[in-house]
Amino acid sequence: MKKKILFVIPCLDAGGGEKSLINVLHAIDYTLFDVDLLVFHNKGMFLNSVPKEVNLISIYGDFLDFSESIFISISEFINQRKFHLVLHRVLFFFKNKLEKNTSKAEQISWKNLSKSIPNLIQEYDAAIGALEKSSIYYVIEKVNAKTKMGFIHTNYSSSGMQKALDLPFFEKLNYLVTISDECTTDLSQNFPNLKQNIKLIYNIVSPSLIKELSNEKLEDTKFNYSVFTILTIARLSKEKGIDLALEAAFLLLKMGIVFKWYIIGDGVEKNYLERKIKEYYLEDNFILLGLKVNPYPYLNQSNLYVQPSRYEGKSLAIDEAKILGKPIITTDYPTAKEQITNGINGIICDMNPVDIAQQVKYLKENPNLMEKFISNLNEMQLGTESEITKLYNLIYGKS
């Protein structure tokens, strides 16, 4: 008899955690499992990438009104005489408005949001919060399942999340899953009493699928690969360091380096980055391409991949760049050494624009070193499809 599994995620917008979940869903053996996917907000660029075998479900009722703008939401609840939800909607608004740490804001506002969310009637063999914070909280409070687990896709100490707020939820999970050795160690240090429940499952990547998608025709007039082309795939947010990349591009321009640096992604820093691009006269050199459902043709046509992050749990984009044999420069965040061996298959540089620019210039002027990186990457075994068996074992209680 098939096991009944639930995955929970807020939305399917672009992001490493969201993409990781899509990869998991494509790797699952559907002869063994019936899979439901609950998405808080039924939107996002990866929504159409959900396999047809997955039953997509949503949250209805008061949650729909709660998710409207604050004035519409309050008006609806007043009309329905649901005054307790008026209070929680107001508190939710102010907590998210006043708390500048977005991770903490999501944590402290959950108890208000949760008042609008009904429990799921369906019972499951396993329920999995696919992202930290709300996904995990939902699994704990709203789902009846024999096994409950939550994924942490980031370095906990660098994330801005508050231990005291997460601990009551984490204690109720059967398993807390991380995606890298560094993240596992860090999470164990933050929650030493839960160490026995912390498990490691690496991001699932499929070389055959990535290579197949990378060969799709590229028809983007903004993308010009006739010059030295650099690519970064990341959310436009502080932790991803796109501002560092922009400053590095400005330095490269002053050095007289001919290049095009493309950014695939979107996020809260878009307006700031657009202003800085104009201020530095980088319109022809540092180009924001926005979100792309299939970024692999761009990656395939690029000369160099750069990851300028301030921190990462484990970069899925770096794994994908490695699969396509691209020379890589990454900043020295804690998990970088798990993916790049400095001087062998890429370069790990200091986390500042000067060193990023210097290393880009160095690689561009040393094509033999780039060829060495490409050759070494092509000899590596990079597929991680077998990681799905670790998830199976947790579901079956064989940890």
Buried (B, 14 or more C-beta within 10 A) or exposed (E): EEBBBBBBBBBBBBBBBBBBBBBBBBBBEEEBBBBBBBBBBEEBBBBEBBEEBBEEBEBEEBBEBBBBEBEEBBBBBEEEEBEEBBBBBBBBBEBBEEBEEBBBBBBBBBBBBBBBBEEBEBEBBBBBBBBBBBBBBBBBBBBEBBBBBBBBBBBBBBBBBEEEBBBEBBEEBBBBBBBBBBBBBBBBEBBEEBEEBBBBBBBBBBBEBBBEBBEEEBEEEEBEBEEBBBBBBBBBBBBBBBBBBBBBBBBBBEEEBEBBBBBBBBBEBBEBBEEBBEEBEBEEBBBBBEBBEEBBBBBBBBBBBBBBBBBBBBBBBBBBBBBBBBBBBBBBBBBBBBBBEEEEBBBBBEBBBEBBBBBBBEBBEEEEBBEBBBEBBEEEEBBBBEBBEBBBEBBEEEB
